[in-house]
């Protein structure tokens, strides 16, 4: 089995002070971008496309702009694990096409390093063990982005194996990418596991990005990095060609600076995927244009519930921000039902069946993926664990692999798994989210996404005090996190949660809240230690 080679890592390409020498095409980006630093920051897809239509901007200049920012800022952030060496070539090809394919035409986007791309980049889940993996085809989401004319700018760092490596939280750390840092305060966690995508979007290193979520991995880093994250209904977005976690819970979704941009991206990603049987249930339920549901007055007449039990009380900072957000919702015309508790909330947070489902599905899905994936790499979970032990100086320098080892050690019968999955779904769906929505005739629930980001602690792991993700994760239902406020300069998001296929409603509510609150602001990259 091959030994990991540092020469192929992103860190070797973007080392501070050596990037221009290592990659001449990147070193010339700043000189040829024809834009001033910060000129395009915070601009959304609609405005960027308008400038392109007017001839004031093109895909190549926009791509160079982001490459220059990556060269300048990413040595601080470690958000991007690898840059697409063909990004500028892709951008020129977009400019040469006579007609734009849609709103994403020419837009540079970043993908979490769980999404396969059939190009010169790796797909590794942050692990040296998969450096030899070169897929024969794009993942479905990558293919749809290319079909829409997007420019794949690169891959983002993550919590290695999407947080499955360790039983402790080492948010944004991977052996290949190192430690991703929160752009609002560099000693703070970016949250996991779509850490790099959240940071890159927040720091204006791309137009938008793609994350994946099993439980909190899109909405938590969106909260921690003051961006919008959409965790779709399981089956709305195809997962073909995405390294699996827990298939009954896994989602792929957009992360962007605005709800509108997230809606544009979602409309590109949805649809039946021949490689993902779960998407068959989305027939007649997905929409190619989610922007038509956006309404600045969309909170008027809405009924929104506040589940106090479990999802408040773990952080007084998050509670204070959520209370202010709820007041904004009411002022904008929503009827607030408070409390509107999820009847099964306490049971969902400590559900034995959740562990059974995760172990059973993760082991089987990962073994199947490794066995079928091309290249020279471990072919099973057991071989992956052995690889990490053999290269412990790099793979296990900070993070133990007790998570992978527990999954390998534990085993459950098919009957135990089926019973646990049925219980998870019943308690989170009919007796959980759907029960409270039905009881109070609600459009959605709102709660703080999670608390302010904790300090990075590579030795002991980051603290993680609570969050909103579990009900939607176990149910396979949608959730959207939107920036809600700051505690000592650290972002906190507000989550809108609903029933299956309710993305149009959630986007409408989230957009109206975003317009009424105006919370989003770019990061300051502060180093000073401000505790609380």
SEGUKOL-277351 format. One record per residue (C-alpha): x, y, z; residue in three letters. Coordinates in pm, whole numbers, plus 50000, padded with zeros to 5 digits. Example, Ala and Ser with C-alpha at 12.3 -4.5 7.8 and 13.67 -1.06 7.14 Angstrom:
<rs>
512304955050780Ala513674989450714Ser
</rs>
This chain:
<rs>
500005000050000Unk501265034349903Unk502815058050156Unk501155092650177Unk503035118649977Unk503035154150109Unk503905167949766Unk500345162549649Unk498635180449934Unk497075214749909Unk499405226950182Unk502345220949950Unk500665242949687Unk499505271249908Unk502325273850159Unk502615309850274Unk505225328350070Unk505805299949821Unk502505297549639Unk503555318549340Unk506745298949291Unk505025265349328Unk502165273749093Unk502865301648843Unk499255303148722Unk498145310649079Unk500925335649144Unk499775357148850Unk496125357248960Unk496355389949151Unk498105408348871Unk495575397848609Unk492325398348804Unk491605434448696Unk489735440649020Unk490675457649345Unk490975437949672Unk487545435049827Unk485745448949524Unk483635417849467Unk483335406549829Unk479815399249951Unk478345402349601Unk475725375949528Unk475155354649221Unk472505377949077Unk474755408749093Unk477775389848958Unk475735376648666Unk474445411948597Unk478025424948577Unk478885396548339Unk475885404748120Unk476995441048108Unk480525431248009Unk482105444348331Unk483165409948451Unk483815375348312Unk484375340748456Unk488145342048417Unk488485375148602Unk486145363148875Unk488055330548913Unk491375349248931Unk489865371849195Unk489075342149420Unk492425325549349Unk494165357249463Unk492115357849783Unk492925321249841Unk496625328049799Unk496435357250043Unk493995345050308Unk493905307450311Unk497295303350481Unk495485318550782Unk492345297850745Unk493245263850596Unk489765262250446Unk490745247750109Unk492455214050092Unk493175214749718Unk492755239049429Unk491575227049091Unk494625231248863Unk492215234948569Unk490035262048728Unk491175289648495Unk490815266948194Unk487245259248302Unk486565296448346Unk487855304647998Unk485655277447855Unk482645293048025Unk483545326947877Unk483845311647530Unk480325297547544Unk477975320647359Unk474985316647588Unk474865314347965Unk473335281848085Unk471755297648388Unk472475318748699Unk475485297448798Unk477245301648465Unk480825312748533Unk480385311648914Unk483395296349101Unk482235271649368Unk484045249649618Unk483125213749706Unk483635195750034Unk486315169049998Unk483665141850009Unk482415149249657Unk484045130549371Unk485305149449069Unk486685132948757Unk489585157048712Unk493095161648846Unk491945166649205Unk491775140149475Unk488675129549668Unk489885118950011Unk487575128050304Unk490685145750435Unk492645113250470Unk496035104450325Unk494655069350280Unk492555080249981Unk495135101049798Unk495175074249530Unk491435077249462Unk490795091849118Unk487095087049029Unk486095078148675Unk483095101648684Unk481905132848863Unk479555129349156Unk476005137749052Unk476135171649226Unk479475180249063Unk478125170048722Unk475025191748770Unk477145221448869Unk479285217548558Unk476175213648342Unk474935246548487Unk478195263348386Unk479745266348732Unk483545266348771Unk484775240049019Unk487405259949207Unk488635232749443Unk487915210649744Unk487415222550102Unk488875209150422Unk486685190950673Unk486655170750990Unk488375139350862Unk485895112750749Unk483155138750811Unk483695136651186Unk483555098551194Unk487255094451276Unk487035102151647Unk484515101151929Unk485645136052033Unk485075167951835Unk488095179651634Unk486135202851410Unk487835211351083Unk490935189951138Unk492125165050879Unk495485149150816Unk495615163250462Unk494305198050533Unk495405205550888Unk493235227151115Unk490655250050958Unk490175282351155Unk487135303951209Unk487575336551011Unk485765357251275Unk488325347651536Unk491235325851438Unk491505306451764Unk487865295251739Unk486365263851592Unk484855264551242Unk482445237451364Unk482115204051189Unk482185187350953Unk481665209450645Unk484135232750813Unk486165244250514Unk483095251650304Unk481595273550577Unk484855292450627Unk485545296750254Unk482075310550186Unk482255333850486Unk485705346650382Unk484655353250021Unk487005326849881Unk484265315449640Unk480745324849535Unk479205295549723Unk479995260049828Unk478735224849880Unk478595207450217Unk477345173950340Unk475445166050657Unk474655135250860Unk473825153851180Unk474635190951195Unk477485191150944Unk475965218350722Unk473915239050963Unk476465239851250Unk479395253751045Unk476965277350876Unk476045290951219Unk479675293151333Unk480745311751017Unk477775335450965Unk476545319850639Unk473365303150517Unk473295265250510Unk470545243350365Unk470305207350481Unk467745192850236Unk465245164850282Unk467045131450235Unk466345122249873Unk465995157549737Unk469655159649625Unk471405129349478Unk474375115049664Unk475865094249383Unk479645098049396Unk479705112849747Unk481665093850012Unk478915079950238Unk478365083950609Unk474945072250734Unk472775069350421Unk469425071950598Unk470555106350724Unk473095118950468Unk472275150650275Unk474215172150029Unk473375209050032Unk474375244749953Unk476225269250176Unk476155305750070Unk476255341250203Unk472585347550129Unk469365327750118Unk468885337549753Unk472255323049653Unk471525291249851Unk468155288349673Unk469805292549332Unk472325265449413Unk469675241749551Unk467665243849229Unk470715232349037Unk471405202649263Unk467955186749293Unk466465158649086Unk466365120949053Unk469815105049063Unk470175070548907Unk472985063449155Unk470855072149459Unk467575052749499Unk466405076549775Unk465885103949516Unk463015084849353Unk460785098249631Unk461525133849514Unk459625129849184Unk457025157449168Unk458445173449483Unk461575191449367Unk461765225349196Unk464325237848948Unk463865273749065Unk463565278749439Unk463995316349407Unk460325319249308Unk459405311149668Unk461445339849811Unk459305368149945Unk460525397150158Unk457045397750317Unk457005359950355Unk456705360050734Unk453345377650732Unk450675352750837Unk453175324650902Unk452805303651215Unk456185295651372Unk456765274151680Unk459535276951938Unk460665243252081Unk462075253852418Unk462755219352562Unk466315207352480Unk466955232852205Unk467265262752437Unk469175265552762Unk472595251552671Unk474045286152590Unk472715318752730Unk474455337252446Unk472625316452186Unk469375320752380Unk469695358752385Unk470365359952012Unk467465336551940Unk465095357652152Unk465995388451948Unk465485368651627Unk462065356551743Unk461085392551813Unk462085401351454Unk459905372951325Unk456925385751519Unk457465421751412Unk457595410151048Unk454105395251079Unk454585359551197Unk452425344251471Unk454815329751729Unk453635298851918Unk455815296652227Unk456455271052355Unk455855245152086Unk457975216452211Unk458825185352011Unk457155158352224Unk460045133752185Unk462895159152213Unk464575144152520Unk464405108852383Unk465855119152046Unk468985133252208Unk469825100552385Unk468315074352159Unk470045040252169Unk468715032651824Unk470615062151681Unk473945045451758Unk472715012151616Unk471715028751288Unk474915048751259Unk477215019151323Unk475304995351096Unk474965019350802Unk478385035750825Unk480275002750834Unk478414987650541Unk478355019150331Unk482045026850380Unk483144990950318Unk481134990349994Unk482525024049886Unk486155015049954Unk485824981149785Unk484454996649465Unk486435029149442Unk489335029249192Unk492945034749291Unk495545022749538Unk493995027049882Unk492495006750170Unk489664984750044Unk487794981750375Unk487294998550711Unk489674973050867Unk492374982150615Unk491755019150672Unk492295014851046Unk495514995550977Unk496695022950739Unk496145049551005Unk498125029451260Unk500975024851012Unk501035062450949Unk500155073651300Unk502665102051292Unk500485119451034Unk496995104751065Unk496825101751444Unk498975130751549Unk496085148151726Unk492955127651660Unk492445092251777Unk490565068851549Unk488375055451830Unk485305064151622Unk486375041851333Unk487505014551572Unk484165014651756Unk482285010851429Unk484544981851328Unk484214964951668Unk480444967951711Unk477994947451510Unk474224945151500Unk471874921151330Unk469704932051041Unk466664928651264Unk468194951051533Unk469044976751268Unk465584976651108Unk463874980251444Unk466185008851545Unk465685027051215Unk461895023751241Unk462015037551598Unk464245066451492Unk461835075951216Unk458715072251427Unk460055092751718Unk461535120251499Unk458755121751237Unk455175112151330Unk455705115751706Unk458265143551680Unk458485171551423Unk455225163151247Unk453395159851578Unk454255194951698Unk453645210551355Unk450235194051337Unk449235201451698Unk449795238951656Unk449115242351282Unk452685254751228Unk454625262650913Unk457995256951080Unk459985255651402Unk462795279651497Unk465615275951747Unk469255286451784Unk471385264951556Unk474165260451812Unk476185281452055Unk479045305351971Unk482065286051839Unk484355271952107Unk488115275152118Unk490105251151904Unk491715224352121Unk493735199651918Unk494815180552229Unk491475174252400Unk489025182552124Unk486625211652091Unk483735216652331Unk480265211452183Unk477435221452410Unk474275215352209Unk472405223351894Unk469285220151682Unk470305193951427Unk469215160351572Unk465445160051502Unk465845168151132Unk468865145151105Unk467055114351237Unk463875122651043Unk465695130350717Unk463815163650714Unk465065197750597Unk466625225350804Unk468085259350715Unk470485279450932Unk470585317250877Unk472865342651052Unk471095355951362Unk473625375851562Unk477005377651735Unk478255370952086Unk481555389252146Unk482055389651769Unk481325352451730Unk478465342351499Unk475305323651600Unk472645311551357Unk468905305951370Unk467525272951237Unk464225269651052Unk463025233451056Unk460045216950890Unk458515185150757Unk459665165150455Unk459915184350124Unk459135217750293Unk462175235750145Unk459975261449964Unk458345272050293Unk461605272350487Unk463375292750220Unk460525317850214Unk460645322350591Unk464455323150605Unk464635348850326Unk462085371750490Unk463935368850821Unk467275376150654Unk465845407350491Unk464285419250816Unk467335412851034Unk470335421550814Unk472785402951038Unk475405390750790Unk478745408850796Unk482145397950664Unk484805384250901Unk487585404551063Unk490225376851105Unk490875386751465Unk493665369651657Unk493065385552001Unk491755362752272Unk488305374052385Unk486815349652632Unk483435347652797Unk
</rs>
